[in-house]
Amino acid sequence: MDLRGASAESVAALTDQLKASVSGSVAAAATAADSLYSVARTLRTEPALRRFATDGSIPAEAKTGLVGEVFGAKLDEAALEIVKAAVSRRWTHAGDLADGVERLAEVAAVLSAGTEGGKLSDELFALGRVVGDNPELRDALADPARSTEDKSALLDRLLGGKALPATLTLAKQALGGTYGTITGALASYRRLAADVHGESVATVRVARPLSDEQARRLDAALAQQYGRPVHANVVVDPAVIGGIRVEIGDDIIDGTIVTRLDEAGRRLAG
């Protein structure tokens, strides 16, 4: 979800408002997540409503009044105030309003995990790997012939009672197709979960599991290099053989034996 200019500024301001409105209440954040995602779906399926809500020539009072009429009986107070504030702000493109409200739904879902933000990031990472490594499951969740309700029921069976409610909420939001693929959505949610808690997120590939002490040293080194805490998801990959490979954003730190041997071979060949 790539929001720029006025749209990015609007989402940033609305995120602060959302955090303040659900602060300290996991239940309020969970309710807001469901409500805001429902609004985003409605905005996508109702182009006339979307155009009206983003038309800069229409007074804000008229827009908030319409929002009250359309959504007032369906939303909790916190979500309704966020949506009213959203239609009062500027958006770079009309379609950005739906994307922005969906991003706020994602933020609310992350906040609904409370103090378990790290566990949420871990579960999203694990689910992404399960879906990516299981073609039958991936195809079932992406099949356009299956209803969203059917796919949601499949996720209930897969995650119900085994994962955080916030993980299940975001997994179901991933079915909307905004990110193109389920795995793409889960990867984006994982980055968002870390960002909401002031962290970066890294994928670390090693030949064998890290000890607790090694994990602590790695976290400290990455935090020092990037100037903020880094939440690392460790993947044990036999192809690594030895050493470590860290992927964080667009950066790749490759200290694996295989890479070192390849580099040595290239130097010898040259």
N, C-alpha and C positions, 0 to 999 in steps of 0.2 A: 504494500500500500504506500504509494509515493505521493505525499501531499506537500505542495510547495507554496511559497508566497503567502498570500492572505489565508489560504486554507491551513497551512502549517501553523501560522500564528493563532488562528482560531482554535485549532485542536489543542495547542499548548495552553491557552487561557482556559478553555473548557475543562481540560484535564485537572488543572489546579482547582477549579470550582468543584469538580466531581470529588476529588480527594477530600476537600473540606466538608462536603455535604455528607459523605459516608464515613468520615473519620471515626475509627474506633468501633465500627459496627460491621461485622462480617455479614450479618443477615441483610443489612441495608445495601451493601455492595453487591451481594448475590442477586437481590431483587432488581437493583438498577441494571445489572448486566443483562438479565433477561428482558427487561423493559426496553432498554436502548437498542438491543439487537432486533427486537420486534419492530421498532420505529425504523431502523435502517432497512429492513426488508420491505416495509410499506413504502418508504421513499423510493426504493428501486422499482417497485411495481406500479407506482402512481406518478408518471412523468409530469402530469399537470400540477400535482401538489408540490413536486420537487421544484418545478420552474417558478411557481408562485413564491415558495419559501426562500428562493435564492435571488429573486428579482430585486435589484438595488433601488429601483424606482418606487417600490411599494413600502409604505411606512412600516416600521417595526411593530407598531401597535396592531396593525392589521394582520401581520404574520403571526404574532403571538396569540392573537385572538383566534385565528384559524386552528393553530396547534391545540389550543384549549378545547375547541369544539371537536376536533378529530380524535385527539388522544386523551383528553381530560379524564374520561371515565375508565381508561384502560391502564394508565400508568400510575406508579407511585409518585409521591410529591417530589422526591429528589430527581427522578428521571424527567418528570414534566418540566421542572425548572431548567434542567440542562438543555432539553430540546427547545424550550422557549428562548434560552440564551443563544443556542446554536443558530436559530433562524434570524436572530437579530444581528448576527455577525456577517462579515464579508467572506465570500468563498471564491477562489480563483476560477473554478468551473462548477456548473450546477451539480454535476455528478459527485463533486467532492463532499457535498453535504452528507449524502448517504455513507460514503466512505469514512467521513469524520465521525459520524454517530456510531458506526460500527467499531471504529478504533476505540471510542469511549466505552463501548460495551466490553471490549477486550480488557481495557484498563480496569473496569469495574470487576470483571471476573478475576483478574489477578489480585486485586485488593481483597476479594472475598476469601482468598487463601490466608489472610491474616499474617501471622508470623511464620507461616510455612511456605514462604515464597521460594526458598531453596528447593524444598521437596516438590513444589509445583514445577519448577524448571526441570528437575530430574525426571519427573513423570512424563512431561511433554517430550523430552528427549527420548526416553525409553519407548513411548508410544510411537514416535516418528520412526524409530528403528524397526519396531514390530511391523508397522504398516509397510515400510519400505522393503523389508525382507520377506514379506508374505504376499505374493502376487494375488492369491485368491481373496484375501481380506482387502487389499488395495482396490481390486476390481469391484468388489462388492460395495465398498464405500463410494466409489466413483461412478457406478453404473447409473446412467440417466434414466433407465427404465424402472429403477427402484425408487419408491417414494422416500422423501426425507424422513417420514415417520418410521419407515422400515429400517432405514440406515441408523436412525437414532436408537431404535430398539436393539440393533446389533451392538452399538456402542454401550448400551446399558448392560447387555449380557457380558460384554468384554471387560468393562471397567467397574460396573456396579459393585460397591462394597470393597473394592480393591484399590481405588484411587481417590484422591481428593475430589470433592464436588466441583471445585474450580477446574480441575483437569477435565472432567466429564463435560462441563459447560463449554469450555473452549473447544473440545473435540467435536461437539455437536455444532458449534459455530463454524468450524472448519468445513462442514458439509455444504455451506452456502456457495462455495466456488469462487469467492472473491480473490483468492490467491492462486487460482488455477488448479492446484493439486492439494490433496490432504497433507502430504508431507511438507509442501511449501508453507501452508498455513501454520502447521505445528512448529516449524522452524522459526517463523516470524513471531509466534506467540512466546516461544522460548526466549527470544531476544528481548521481547517486550517485558516479560516477567522479570528478567534481570535488570532491565533499564528502570522499571518502576521502583526497584529497590536500590538504585544508584550503583548498579554493577554492570560490568561487561560479561559476555558469555564466551566460553572457549570450548572447543572439542579437542581433547587430548588423546592421541593414539600411542599406545605402549605395547610392548611385547608381553608383559606380565603385569598383574595388578600392582599398583603402588601401595607401599606401606603408609600408615597414617602420617609418619614423619616426612616421608617423601612428598605426600600430598600437601602437607602444610608448607613445606619449603617451596613447592611449585606455586602454590597460591600466593605466597609472599613475594616471590620473584616476579610473577605476572602483575601483581598489584603495584609493585614498585615501577615496573616498566611502563604500565599504562596509566598510572596515576589515579586509579580507582580500584575497588575490589573486583575480582574476576571470579565468576562462578564457572568452575571447570567440570565438564562431563567427560569421564574417562572411558575410552573404548579399548578393550584388550584385542589387539589385532596381530595374529601370528605373522603376517606379512612384514611387520615392522622389524622383526628379528632382534633388534636391540636399539637403545636410544629412545628418543621421544619426538613426536610431531605435534605441534600445537597450531590449531586453526582458530583465529579470533578475528572476526570481521573479514576484511580482505587481506589480513596479514597471515602469513604462514611461517612458522619457525620450525624448520626441519632439521633435527639433529639425529636422524636415524642412521644406523649403520649402513643400510642400503644406499641412502643418499650420499653418504661419505665415500663409499666404495665407487659409486658412479662418478662422483666428482674427481676422485683420484684417477679413475680410468680415463676420463676425458683429458686430464692434465698430462697423463703419460702418452696418450694418443697424439696430443698436440705437440 
